[in-house]
Amino acid sequence: MQVLKEEVRQRIIKSARREFKKCGFEKASMRSIASNANMTVGNLYRYYKNKEDLYGAIIGSLFDEIKNLKANLPEKAEERLSYLLENFKELQKDHRSEWLTLFGGSTGTKYQKVADDIHNVLRNALKDVLELNGRRPEIAVPVASAIIYGLNTILRSEKGKSADLADDFLNYMMVDIANRVA
């Protein structure tokens, strides 16, 4: 039995991150991932049993953080919005690459529902705050979409400055919305 090497595993992960971000899960190629990791496809399959297993190795820590975020949502609507704001800031700082991989193309994986779940959690928090303040709750859907899309746009385009810009954007979108509806 040959021992799997951590250095090889890291090359695979690095190659797979690029491939999944560029192509999404469905169009990503194990052959391309193997080639960019300087190995054969057969050797790649010794490390990861299939493409979804490899995808999970990349976004697994983000997936766990999102499950934790959802499990610990505060009861009060106003608290939920600030809780989501702080957690979104941390998620994009700690898991920028994984966030982009998840939101950029998880269709066809067991993780595809996670992006929708995050949108729904945000939408529901916004909706509840709007309703509490006598505002139109229907606006929560496009606002939640704008927040997710805007954050993803910033993370894709502002490589070195994305953390500060993402924080400013999240503050503007979430704190200012909460202040405007109050």
PyMOL commands that set and color helices and strands:
alter all, ss='L'
color gray80, all
select helices_A, chain A and resi 6-27+30-36+41-47+51-71+77-94+96-105+112-132+137-157+162-181
alter helices_A, ss='H'
color red, helices_A
deselect
rebuild
show_as cartoon
